């Protein structure tokens, strides 16, 4: 499966902790990462569709826009 990249509003370690169970559910552990140092807060995901990722983040209270 291809890697997908999203611009998010996940800003810190606490945010990452909040979204972890949601992203693990749709993509699996170790199949995603968030670069909170990047100004766009880039989320890279492998093993899930863009729709699954957007829905999981929305459920967790965050937003994601595909790049």
N, CA, C and O atoms as a Tripos MOL2 file, in Angstrom:
@<TRIPOS>MOLECULE
protein
  268   267    67     0     0
PROTEIN
NO_CHARGES

@<TRIPOS>ATOM
      1 N           0.8410   -1.1840    0.0000 N.3       1 UNK1
      2 CA          0.0000    0.0000    0.0000 C.3       1 UNK1
      3 C           0.8840    1.2450    0.0000 C.2       1 UNK1
      4 O           1.9700    1.2430    0.5800 O.2       1 UNK1
      5 N           0.4180    2.2920   -0.6450 N.am      2 UNK2
      6 CA          1.2080    3.5090   -0.7610 C.3       2 UNK2
      7 C           1.1970    4.3370    0.5180 C.2       2 UNK2
      8 O           0.3050    4.2100    1.3570 O.2       2 UNK2
      9 N           2.2080    5.1830    0.6420 N.am      3 UNK3
     10 CA          2.2750    6.1020    1.7740 C.3       3 UNK3
     11 C           1.4370    7.3310    1.4530 C.2       3 UNK3
     12 O           1.5010    7.8780    0.3520 O.2       3 UNK3
     13 N           0.6540    7.7500    2.4310 N.am      4 UNK4
     14 CA         -0.1670    8.9400    2.2890 C.3       4 UNK4
     15 C           0.3670   10.0170    3.2230 C.2       4 UNK4
     16 O           0.8200    9.7130    4.3260 O.2       4 UNK4
     17 N           0.3170   11.2680    2.7930 N.am      5 UNK5
     18 CA          0.7920   12.3750    3.6180 C.3       5 UNK5
     19 C          -0.3310   13.3870    3.7900 C.2       5 UNK5
     20 O          -1.0370   13.7240    2.8390 O.2       5 UNK5
     21 N          -0.4800   13.8610    5.0160 N.am      6 UNK6
     22 CA         -1.5460   14.8020    5.3630 C.3       6 UNK6
     23 C          -0.9760   15.9840    6.1260 C.2       6 UNK6
     24 O          -0.0140   15.8460    6.8810 O.2       6 UNK6
     25 N          -1.5760   17.1430    5.9230 N.am      7 UNK7
     26 CA         -1.3280   18.3120    6.7600 C.3       7 UNK7
     27 C          -2.3460   18.2180    7.8950 C.2       7 UNK7
     28 O          -3.5400   18.0530    7.6420 O.2       7 UNK7
     29 N          -1.8810   18.3220    9.1490 N.am      8 UNK8
     30 CA         -2.7750   18.1360   10.2840 C.3       8 UNK8
     31 C          -2.6940   19.2890   11.2750 C.2       8 UNK8
     32 O          -1.9000   20.2150   11.1100 O.2       8 UNK8
     33 N          -3.5220   19.2170   12.2970 N.am      9 UNK9
     34 CA         -3.4450   20.1560   13.4150 C.3       9 UNK9
     35 C          -2.9910   19.4220   14.6820 C.2       9 UNK9
     36 O          -3.3520   19.8130   15.7920 O.2       9 UNK9
     37 N          -2.2060   18.3660   14.5120 N.am     10 UNK10
     38 CA         -1.6000   17.6240   15.6240 C.3      10 UNK10
     39 C          -0.3130   18.3590   15.9770 C.2      10 UNK10
     40 O           0.6550   18.3240   15.2180 O.2      10 UNK10
     41 N          -0.3020   19.0340   17.1450 N.am     11 UNK11
     42 CA          0.7730   19.9840   17.4290 C.3      11 UNK11
     43 C           1.8370   19.5020   18.3990 C.2      11 UNK11
     44 O           2.9490   20.0280   18.3880 O.2      11 UNK11
     45 N           1.5340   18.5160   19.2370 N.am     12 UNK12
     46 CA          2.4760   18.1840   20.3100 C.3      12 UNK12
     47 C           2.3890   16.7020   20.6840 C.2      12 UNK12
     48 O           1.5830   15.9510   20.1350 O.2      12 UNK12
     49 N           3.2280   16.3120   21.6160 N.am     13 UNK13
     50 CA          3.2380   14.9300   22.0850 C.3      13 UNK13
     51 C           1.9140   14.5110   22.6940 C.2      13 UNK13
     52 O           1.5010   13.3600   22.5520 O.2      13 UNK13
     53 N           1.2450   15.4320   23.3710 N.am     14 UNK14
     54 CA         -0.0650   15.1260   23.9450 C.3      14 UNK14
     55 C          -1.0950   14.8380   22.8630 C.2      14 UNK14
     56 O          -1.9310   13.9460   23.0050 O.2      14 UNK14
     57 N          -1.0220   15.6010   21.7850 N.am     15 UNK15
     58 CA         -1.9200   15.3770   20.6420 C.3      15 UNK15
     59 C          -1.6460   14.0130   20.0150 C.2      15 UNK15
     60 O          -2.5730   13.2800   19.6710 O.2      15 UNK15
     61 N          -0.3660   13.6830   19.8730 N.am     16 UNK16
     62 CA          0.0190   12.3900   19.2980 C.3      16 UNK16
     63 C          -0.5280   11.2650   20.1710 C.2      16 UNK16
     64 O          -1.0430   10.2730   19.6550 O.2      16 UNK16
     65 N          -0.4200   11.4130   21.4840 N.am     17 UNK17
     66 CA         -0.9430   10.3960   22.4030 C.3      17 UNK17
     67 C          -2.4490   10.2330   22.2440 C.2      17 UNK17
     68 O          -2.9700    9.1210   22.3410 O.2      17 UNK17
     69 N          -3.1490   11.3360   21.9990 N.am     18 UNK18
     70 CA         -4.6010   11.2870   21.8250 C.3      18 UNK18
     71 C          -4.9920   10.5390   20.5560 C.2      18 UNK18
     72 O          -5.9320    9.7450   20.5740 O.2      18 UNK18
     73 N          -4.2820   10.7830   19.4550 N.am     19 UNK19
     74 CA         -4.6600   10.1600   18.1750 C.3      19 UNK19
     75 C          -4.1210    8.7410   18.0120 C.2      19 UNK19
     76 O          -4.5740    8.0080   17.1330 O.2      19 UNK19
     77 N          -3.1660    8.3470   18.8430 N.am     20 UNK20
     78 CA         -2.5270    7.0310   18.6930 C.3      20 UNK20
     79 C          -3.5220    5.8740   18.6130 C.2      20 UNK20
     80 O          -3.4290    5.0860   17.6730 O.2      20 UNK20
     81 N          -4.4640    5.7260   19.5400 N.am     21 UNK21
     82 CA         -5.3680    4.5680   19.4290 C.3      21 UNK21
     83 C          -6.2220    4.5900   18.1650 C.2      21 UNK21
     84 O          -6.5430    3.5370   17.6150 O.2      21 UNK21
     85 N          -6.5920    5.7810   17.7040 N.am     22 UNK22
     86 CA         -7.4180    5.9040   16.5080 C.3      22 UNK22
     87 C          -6.6330    5.5180   15.2560 C.2      22 UNK22
     88 O          -7.1360    4.7880   14.4020 O.2      22 UNK22
     89 N          -5.3980    6.0120   15.1540 N.am     23 UNK23
     90 CA         -4.5830    5.6890   13.9790 C.3      23 UNK23
     91 C          -4.1010    4.2450   14.0100 C.2      23 UNK23
     92 O          -4.0130    3.6010   12.9640 O.2      23 UNK23
     93 N          -3.7900    3.7350   15.1830 N.am     24 UNK24
     94 CA         -3.3860    2.3270   15.2810 C.3      24 UNK24
     95 C          -4.5210    1.4160   14.8260 C.2      24 UNK24
     96 O          -4.2780    0.3650   14.2320 O.2      24 UNK24
     97 N          -5.7510    1.8130   15.1020 N.am     25 UNK25
     98 CA         -6.9170    1.0100   14.7330 C.3      25 UNK25
     99 C          -7.0690    0.9040   13.2150 C.2      25 UNK25
    100 O          -7.3830   -0.1680   12.6980 O.2      25 UNK25
    101 N          -6.8470    2.0160   12.4950 N.am     26 UNK26
    102 CA         -7.0480    1.9890   11.0430 C.3      26 UNK26
    103 C          -5.7930    1.6250   10.2550 C.2      26 UNK26
    104 O          -5.8920    1.0120    9.1920 O.2      26 UNK26
    105 N          -4.6160    1.9910   10.7590 N.am     27 UNK27
    106 CA         -3.3830    1.7630    9.9890 C.3      27 UNK27
    107 C          -2.4870    0.7000   10.6100 C.2      27 UNK27
    108 O          -1.6720    0.0910    9.9170 O.2      27 UNK27
    109 N          -2.6320    0.4750   11.9020 N.am     28 UNK28
    110 CA         -1.7520   -0.4760   12.5820 C.3      28 UNK28
    111 C          -0.5790    0.2480   13.2260 C.2      28 UNK28
    112 O          -0.1560    1.3130   12.7770 O.2      28 UNK28
    113 N          -0.0640   -0.3620   14.2950 N.am     29 UNK29
    114 CA          1.0880    0.2280   14.9840 C.3      29 UNK29
    115 C           2.2810    0.3180   14.0580 C.2      29 UNK29
    116 O           2.4790   -0.5420   13.2000 O.2      29 UNK29
    117 N           3.0630    1.3480   14.2320 N.am     30 UNK30
    118 CA          4.2870    1.5790   13.4630 C.3      30 UNK30
    119 C           4.0510    1.8190   11.9770 C.2      30 UNK30
    120 O           4.9980    1.7690   11.1910 O.2      30 UNK30
    121 N           2.8060    2.0790   11.5750 N.am     31 UNK31
    122 CA          2.5060    2.3660   10.1710 C.3      31 UNK31
    123 C           2.1810    3.8360    9.9470 C.2      31 UNK31
    124 O           1.7010    4.2140    8.8780 O.2      31 UNK31
    125 N           2.4420    4.6650   10.9520 N.am     32 UNK32
    126 CA          2.1780    6.0910   10.8170 C.3      32 UNK32
    127 C           3.1250    6.8760   11.7110 C.2      32 UNK32
    128 O           3.6690    6.3510   12.6830 O.2      32 UNK32
    129 N           3.3110    8.1480   11.3590 N.am     33 UNK33
    130 CA          4.1160    9.0370   12.1920 C.3      33 UNK33
    131 C           3.7290   10.4780   11.9040 C.2      33 UNK33
    132 O           3.2840   10.8120   10.8060 O.2      33 UNK33
    133 N           3.9090   11.3300   12.9190 N.am     34 UNK34
    134 CA          3.6130   12.7520   12.7890 C.3      34 UNK34
    135 C           4.8940   13.5280   13.0310 C.2      34 UNK34
    136 O           5.5950   13.3040   14.0180 O.2      34 UNK34
    137 N           5.1940   14.4440   12.1170 N.am     35 UNK35
    138 CA          6.3460   15.3240   12.2860 C.3      35 UNK35
    139 C           5.8350   16.6340   12.8760 C.2      35 UNK35
    140 O           5.4210   17.5320   12.1430 O.2      35 UNK35
    141 N           5.8660   16.7410   14.2050 N.am     36 UNK36
    142 CA          5.3570   17.9450   14.8700 C.3      36 UNK36
    143 C           6.3230   19.1180   14.7360 C.2      36 UNK36
    144 O           5.9560   20.2510   15.0510 O.2      36 UNK36
    145 N           7.5440   18.8730   14.2780 N.am     37 UNK37
    146 CA          8.5190   19.9470   14.0610 C.3      37 UNK37
    147 C           8.2720   20.6720   12.7410 C.2      37 UNK37
    148 O           8.6540   21.8330   12.5920 O.2      37 UNK37
    149 N           7.6390   19.9990   11.7860 N.am     38 UNK38
    150 CA          7.3330   20.6000   10.4920 C.3      38 UNK38
    151 C           6.1980   21.6220   10.6820 C.2      38 UNK38
    152 O           5.2490   21.3480   11.4170 O.2      38 UNK38
    153 N           6.2810   22.7770   10.0420 N.am     39 UNK39
    154 CA          5.2200   23.7860   10.1880 C.3      39 UNK39
    155 C           3.8360   23.2650    9.7880 C.2      39 UNK39
    156 O           2.8260   23.7360   10.3110 O.2      39 UNK39
    157 N           3.7820   22.2980    8.8680 N.am     40 UNK40
    158 CA          2.5060   21.7340    8.4180 C.3      40 UNK40
    159 C           2.0510   20.5530    9.2710 C.2      40 UNK40
    160 O           0.9850   19.9890    9.0220 O.2      40 UNK40
    161 N           2.8510   20.1660   10.2830 N.am     41 UNK41
    162 CA          2.5090   19.0380   11.1660 C.3      41 UNK41
    163 C           2.1440   17.8120   10.3210 C.2      41 UNK41
    164 O           1.0290   17.2970   10.4000 O.2      41 UNK41
    165 N           3.0960   17.3620    9.5200 N.am     42 UNK42
    166 CA          2.8440   16.3060    8.5460 C.3      42 UNK42
    167 C           2.6460   14.9420    9.1820 C.2      42 UNK42
    168 O           3.4330   14.4970   10.0180 O.2      42 UNK42
    169 N           1.5730   14.2960    8.7620 N.am     43 UNK43
    170 CA          1.2570   12.9270    9.1660 C.3      43 UNK43
    171 C           1.4940   12.0390    7.9530 C.2      43 UNK43
    172 O           0.9540   12.2970    6.8770 O.2      43 UNK43
    173 N           2.2990   10.9940    8.1220 N.am     44 UNK44
    174 CA          2.5450   10.0240    7.0630 C.3      44 UNK44
    175 C           1.9520    8.6970    7.5100 C.2      44 UNK44
    176 O           2.2260    8.2260    8.6140 O.2      44 UNK44
    177 N           1.1310    8.0900    6.6430 N.am     45 UNK45
    178 CA          0.4230    6.8620    6.9960 C.3      45 UNK45
    179 C           0.5960    5.8380    5.8820 C.2      45 UNK45
    180 O           0.5670    6.1720    4.6980 O.2      45 UNK45
    181 N           0.7750    4.5990    6.2840 N.am     46 UNK46
    182 CA          0.8420    3.4800    5.3480 C.3      46 UNK46
    183 C          -0.1280    2.4270    5.8530 C.2      46 UNK46
    184 O          -0.1780    2.1620    7.0540 O.2      46 UNK46
    185 N          -0.9000    1.8220    4.9600 N.am     47 UNK47
    186 CA         -1.7930    0.7410    5.3730 C.3      47 UNK47
    187 C          -3.2240    1.1640    5.6150 C.2      47 UNK47
    188 O          -4.0040    0.4000    6.1840 O.2      47 UNK47
    189 N          -3.5920    2.3740    5.1910 N.am     48 UNK48
    190 CA         -4.9720    2.8410    5.3420 C.3      48 UNK48
    191 C          -5.3010    3.7770    4.1870 C.2      48 UNK48
    192 O          -4.4060    4.3190    3.5390 O.2      48 UNK48
    193 N          -6.5850    3.9600    3.9400 N.am     49 UNK49
    194 CA         -7.0000    4.8880    2.8930 C.3      49 UNK49
    195 C          -7.0780    6.3050    3.4700 C.2      49 UNK49
    196 O          -7.1360    6.4890    4.6860 O.2      49 UNK49
    197 N          -7.0790    7.2890    2.5890 N.am     50 UNK50
    198 CA         -7.1810    8.6860    3.0200 C.3      50 UNK50
    199 C          -8.4740    8.9010    3.7970 C.2      50 UNK50
    200 O          -8.4860    9.6230    4.7940 O.2      50 UNK50
    201 N          -9.5540    8.2830    3.3510 N.am     51 UNK51
    202 CA        -10.8420    8.4390    4.0220 C.3      51 UNK51
    203 C         -10.7880    7.8440    5.4330 C.2      51 UNK51
    204 O         -11.3050    8.4490    6.3720 O.2      51 UNK51
    205 N         -10.1770    6.6820    5.5930 N.am     52 UNK52
    206 CA        -10.0640    6.0580    6.9140 C.3      52 UNK52
    207 C          -9.2730    6.9530    7.8670 C.2      52 UNK52
    208 O          -9.6470    7.1060    9.0300 O.2      52 UNK52
    209 N          -8.1870    7.5390    7.3810 N.am     53 UNK53
    210 CA         -7.3460    8.4010    8.2090 C.3      53 UNK53
    211 C          -8.1100    9.6510    8.6140 C.2      53 UNK53
    212 O          -8.0970   10.0360    9.7830 O.2      53 UNK53
    213 N          -8.7740   10.2870    7.6550 N.am     54 UNK54
    214 CA         -9.5360   11.5030    7.9590 C.3      54 UNK54
    215 C         -10.6280   11.2190    8.9850 C.2      54 UNK54
    216 O         -10.8290   12.0050    9.9110 O.2      54 UNK54
    217 N         -11.3340   10.1010    8.8250 N.am     55 UNK55
    218 CA        -12.4080    9.7480    9.7640 C.3      55 UNK55
    219 C         -11.8510    9.4450   11.1530 C.2      55 UNK55
    220 O         -12.4420    9.8480   12.1550 O.2      55 UNK55
    221 N         -10.7300    8.7440   11.2240 N.am     56 UNK56
    222 CA        -10.1210    8.4110   12.5140 C.3      56 UNK56
    223 C          -9.6950    9.6820   13.2400 C.2      56 UNK56
    224 O          -9.9350    9.8210   14.4390 O.2      56 UNK56
    225 N          -9.0670   10.6050   12.5240 N.am     57 UNK57
    226 CA         -8.6350   11.8510   13.1500 C.3      57 UNK57
    227 C          -9.8190   12.7130   13.5540 C.2      57 UNK57
    228 O          -9.7890   13.3620   14.6000 O.2      57 UNK57
    229 N         -10.8500   12.7250   12.7400 N.am     58 UNK58
    230 CA        -12.0490   13.4900   13.0650 C.3      58 UNK58
    231 C         -12.6810   12.9450   14.3550 C.2      58 UNK58
    232 O         -13.1210   13.7110   15.2120 O.2      58 UNK58
    233 N         -12.7170   11.6370   14.4760 N.am     59 UNK59
    234 CA        -13.2410   10.9870   15.6750 C.3      59 UNK59
    235 C         -12.4240   11.3870   16.9090 C.2      59 UNK59
    236 O         -12.9700   11.5250   18.0040 O.2      59 UNK59
    237 N         -11.1110   11.5710   16.7230 N.am     60 UNK60
    238 CA        -10.2320   11.9600   17.8190 C.3      60 UNK60
    239 C         -10.2500   13.4700   18.0860 C.2      60 UNK60
    240 O          -9.6850   13.9380   19.0740 O.2      60 UNK60
    241 N         -10.9080   14.2300   17.1900 N.am     61 UNK61
    242 CA        -11.0020   15.6710   17.3750 C.3      61 UNK61
    243 C          -9.9620   16.4720   16.6060 C.2      61 UNK61
    244 O          -9.6950   17.6250   16.9450 O.2      61 UNK61
    245 N          -9.3750   15.8770   15.5770 N.am     62 UNK62
    246 CA         -8.3420   16.5490   14.7840 C.3      62 UNK62
    247 C          -8.7330   16.5680   13.3180 C.2      62 UNK62
    248 O          -9.6850   15.9060   12.9040 O.2      62 UNK62
    249 N          -7.9790   17.3410   12.5360 N.am     63 UNK63
    250 CA         -8.2310   17.4720   11.1070 C.3      63 UNK63
    251 C          -7.0280   17.0040   10.3090 C.2      63 UNK63
    252 O          -5.8910   17.0740   10.7740 O.2      63 UNK63
    253 N          -7.2950   16.5270    9.1000 N.am     64 UNK64
    254 CA         -6.2290   16.1280    8.1880 C.3      64 UNK64
    255 C          -6.6320   16.4800    6.7680 C.2      64 UNK64
    256 O          -7.7480   16.1880    6.3370 O.2      64 UNK64
    257 N          -5.7250   17.1040    6.0520 N.am     65 UNK65
    258 CA         -5.9340   17.4200    4.6500 C.3      65 UNK65
    259 C          -4.8530   16.7260    3.8290 C.2      65 UNK65
    260 O          -3.6650   16.9480    4.0610 O.2      65 UNK65
    261 N          -5.2550   15.8820    2.8650 N.am     66 UNK66
    262 CA         -4.2430   15.1950    2.0440 C.3      66 UNK66
    263 C          -3.3880   16.1820    1.2570 C.2      66 UNK66
    264 O          -3.8690   17.2140    0.7900 O.2      66 UNK66
    265 N          -2.1070   15.8400    1.1220 N.am     67 UNK67
    266 CA         -1.1980   16.6730    0.3180 C.3      67 UNK67
    267 C          -0.9870   16.0370   -1.0320 C.2      67 UNK67
    268 O          -0.2550   16.5780   -1.8620 O.2      67 UNK67
@<TRIPOS>BOND
     1     1     2 1
     2     2     3 1
     3     3     4 2
     4     3     5 am
     5     5     6 1
     6     6     7 1
     7     7     8 2
     8     7     9 am
     9     9    10 1
    10    10    11 1
    11    11    12 2
    12    11    13 am
    13    13    14 1
    14    14    15 1
    15    15    16 2
    16    15    17 am
    17    17    18 1
    18    18    19 1
    19    19    20 2
    20    19    21 am
    21    21    22 1
    22    22    23 1
    23    23    24 2
    24    23    25 am
    25    25    26 1
    26    26    27 1
    27    27    28 2
    28    27    29 am
    29    29    30 1
    30    30    31 1
    31    31    32 2
    32    31    33 am
    33    33    34 1
    34    34    35 1
    35    35    36 2
    36    35    37 am
    37    37    38 1
    38    38    39 1
    39    39    40 2
    40    39    41 am
    41    41    42 1
    42    42    43 1
    43    43    44 2
    44    43    45 am
    45    45    46 1
    46    46    47 1
    47    47    48 2
    48    47    49 am
    49    49    50 1
    50    50    51 1
    51    51    52 2
    52    51    53 am
    53    53    54 1
    54    54    55 1
    55    55    56 2
    56    55    57 am
    57    57    58 1
    58    58    59 1
    59    59    60 2
    60    59    61 am
    61    61    62 1
    62    62    63 1
    63    63    64 2
    64    63    65 am
    65    65    66 1
    66    66    67 1
    67    67    68 2
    68    67    69 am
    69    69    70 1
    70    70    71 1
    71    71    72 2
    72    71    73 am
    73    73    74 1
    74    74    75 1
    75    75    76 2
    76    75    77 am
    77    77    78 1
    78    78    79 1
    79    79    80 2
    80    79    81 am
    81    81    82 1
    82    82    83 1
    83    83    84 2
    84    83    85 am
    85    85    86 1
    86    86    87 1
    87    87    88 2
    88    87    89 am
    89    89    90 1
    90    90    91 1
    91    91    92 2
    92    91    93 am
    93    93    94 1
    94    94    95 1
    95    95    96 2
    96    95    97 am
    97    97    98 1
    98    98    99 1
    99    99   100 2
   100    99   101 am
   101   101   102 1
   102   102   103 1
   103   103   104 2
   104   103   105 am
   105   105   106 1
   106   106   107 1
   107   107   108 2
   108   107   109 am
   109   109   110 1
   110   110   111 1
   111   111   112 2
   112   111   113 am
   113   113   114 1
   114   114   115 1
   115   115   116 2
   116   115   117 am
   117   117   118 1
   118   118   119 1
   119   119   120 2
   120   119   121 am
   121   121   122 1
   122   122   123 1
   123   123   124 2
   124   123   125 am
   125   125   126 1
   126   126   127 1
   127   127   128 2
   128   127   129 am
   129   129   130 1
   130   130   131 1
   131   131   132 2
   132   131   133 am
   133   133   134 1
   134   134   135 1
   135   135   136 2
   136   135   137 am
   137   137   138 1
   138   138   139 1
   139   139   140 2
   140   139   141 am
   141   141   142 1
   142   142   143 1
   143   143   144 2
   144   143   145 am
   145   145   146 1
   146   146   147 1
   147   147   148 2
   148   147   149 am
   149   149   150 1
   150   150   151 1
   151   151   152 2
   152   151   153 am
   153   153   154 1
   154   154   155 1
   155   155   156 2
   156   155   157 am
   157   157   158 1
   158   158   159 1
   159   159   160 2
   160   159   161 am
   161   161   162 1
   162   162   163 1
   163   163   164 2
   164   163   165 am
   165   165   166 1
   166   166   167 1
   167   167   168 2
   168   167   169 am
   169   169   170 1
   170   170   171 1
   171   171   172 2
   172   171   173 am
   173   173   174 1
   174   174   175 1
   175   175   176 2
   176   175   177 am
   177   177   178 1
   178   178   179 1
   179   179   180 2
   180   179   181 am
   181   181   182 1
   182   182   183 1
   183   183   184 2
   184   183   185 am
   185   185   186 1
   186   186   187 1
   187   187   188 2
   188   187   189 am
   189   189   190 1
   190   190   191 1
   191   191   192 2
   192   191   193 am
   193   193   194 1
   194   194   195 1
   195   195   196 2
   196   195   197 am
   197   197   198 1
   198   198   199 1
   199   199   200 2
   200   199   201 am
   201   201   202 1
   202   202   203 1
   203   203   204 2
   204   203   205 am
   205   205   206 1
   206   206   207 1
   207   207   208 2
   208   207   209 am
   209   209   210 1
   210   210   211 1
   211   211   212 2
   212   211   213 am
   213   213   214 1
   214   214   215 1
   215   215   216 2
   216   215   217 am
   217   217   218 1
   218   218   219 1
   219   219   220 2
   220   219   221 am
   221   221   222 1
   222   222   223 1
   223   223   224 2
   224   223   225 am
   225   225   226 1
   226   226   227 1
   227   227   228 2
   228   227   229 am
   229   229   230 1
   230   230   231 1
   231   231   232 2
   232   231   233 am
   233   233   234 1
   234   234   235 1
   235   235   236 2
   236   235   237 am
   237   237   238 1
   238   238   239 1
   239   239   240 2
   240   239   241 am
   241   241   242 1
   242   242   243 1
   243   243   244 2
   244   243   245 am
   245   245   246 1
   246   246   247 1
   247   247   248 2
   248   247   249 am
   249   249   250 1
   250   250   251 1
   251   251   252 2
   252   251   253 am
   253   253   254 1
   254   254   255 1
   255   255   256 2
   256   255   257 am
   257   257   258 1
   258   258   259 1
   259   259   260 2
   260   259   261 am
   261   261   262 1
   262   262   263 1
   263   263   264 2
   264   263   265 am
   265   265   266 1
   266   266   267 1
   267   267   268 2
@<TRIPOS>SUBSTRUCTURE
     1 UNK1         2 RESIDUE 1 A UNK
     2 UNK2         6 RESIDUE 1 A UNK
     3 UNK3        10 RESIDUE 1 A UNK
     4 UNK4        14 RESIDUE 1 A UNK
     5 UNK5        18 RESIDUE 1 A UNK
     6 UNK6        22 RESIDUE 1 A UNK
     7 UNK7        26 RESIDUE 1 A UNK
     8 UNK8        30 RESIDUE 1 A UNK
     9 UNK9        34 RESIDUE 1 A UNK
    10 UNK10       38 RESIDUE 1 A UNK
    11 UNK11       42 RESIDUE 1 A UNK
    12 UNK12       46 RESIDUE 1 A UNK
    13 UNK13       50 RESIDUE 1 A UNK
    14 UNK14       54 RESIDUE 1 A UNK
    15 UNK15       58 RESIDUE 1 A UNK
    16 UNK16       62 RESIDUE 1 A UNK
    17 UNK17       66 RESIDUE 1 A UNK
    18 UNK18       70 RESIDUE 1 A UNK
    19 UNK19       74 RESIDUE 1 A UNK
    20 UNK20       78 RESIDUE 1 A UNK
    21 UNK21       82 RESIDUE 1 A UNK
    22 UNK22       86 RESIDUE 1 A UNK
    23 UNK23       90 RESIDUE 1 A UNK
    24 UNK24       94 RESIDUE 1 A UNK
    25 UNK25       98 RESIDUE 1 A UNK
    26 UNK26      102 RESIDUE 1 A UNK
    27 UNK27      106 RESIDUE 1 A UNK
    28 UNK28      110 RESIDUE 1 A UNK
    29 UNK29      114 RESIDUE 1 A UNK
    30 UNK30      118 RESIDUE 1 A UNK
    31 UNK31      122 RESIDUE 1 A UNK
    32 UNK32      126 RESIDUE 1 A UNK
    33 UNK33      130 RESIDUE 1 A UNK
    34 UNK34      134 RESIDUE 1 A UNK
    35 UNK35      138 RESIDUE 1 A UNK
    36 UNK36      142 RESIDUE 1 A UNK
    37 UNK37      146 RESIDUE 1 A UNK
    38 UNK38      150 RESIDUE 1 A UNK
    39 UNK39      154 RESIDUE 1 A UNK
    40 UNK40      158 RESIDUE 1 A UNK
    41 UNK41      162 RESIDUE 1 A UNK
    42 UNK42      166 RESIDUE 1 A UNK
    43 UNK43      170 RESIDUE 1 A UNK
    44 UNK44      174 RESIDUE 1 A UNK
    45 UNK45      178 RESIDUE 1 A UNK
    46 UNK46      182 RESIDUE 1 A UNK
    47 UNK47      186 RESIDUE 1 A UNK
    48 UNK48      190 RESIDUE 1 A UNK
    49 UNK49      194 RESIDUE 1 A UNK
    50 UNK50      198 RESIDUE 1 A UNK
    51 UNK51      202 RESIDUE 1 A UNK
    52 UNK52      206 RESIDUE 1 A UNK
    53 UNK53      210 RESIDUE 1 A UNK
    54 UNK54      214 RESIDUE 1 A UNK
    55 UNK55      218 RESIDUE 1 A UNK
    56 UNK56      222 RESIDUE 1 A UNK
    57 UNK57      226 RESIDUE 1 A UNK
    58 UNK58      230 RESIDUE 1 A UNK
    59 UNK59      234 RESIDUE 1 A UNK
    60 UNK60      238 RESIDUE 1 A UNK
    61 UNK61      242 RESIDUE 1 A UNK
    62 UNK62      246 RESIDUE 1 A UNK
    63 UNK63      250 RESIDUE 1 A UNK
    64 UNK64      254 RESIDUE 1 A UNK
    65 UNK65      258 RESIDUE 1 A UNK
    66 UNK66      262 RESIDUE 1 A UNK
    67 UNK67      266 RESIDUE 1 A UNK
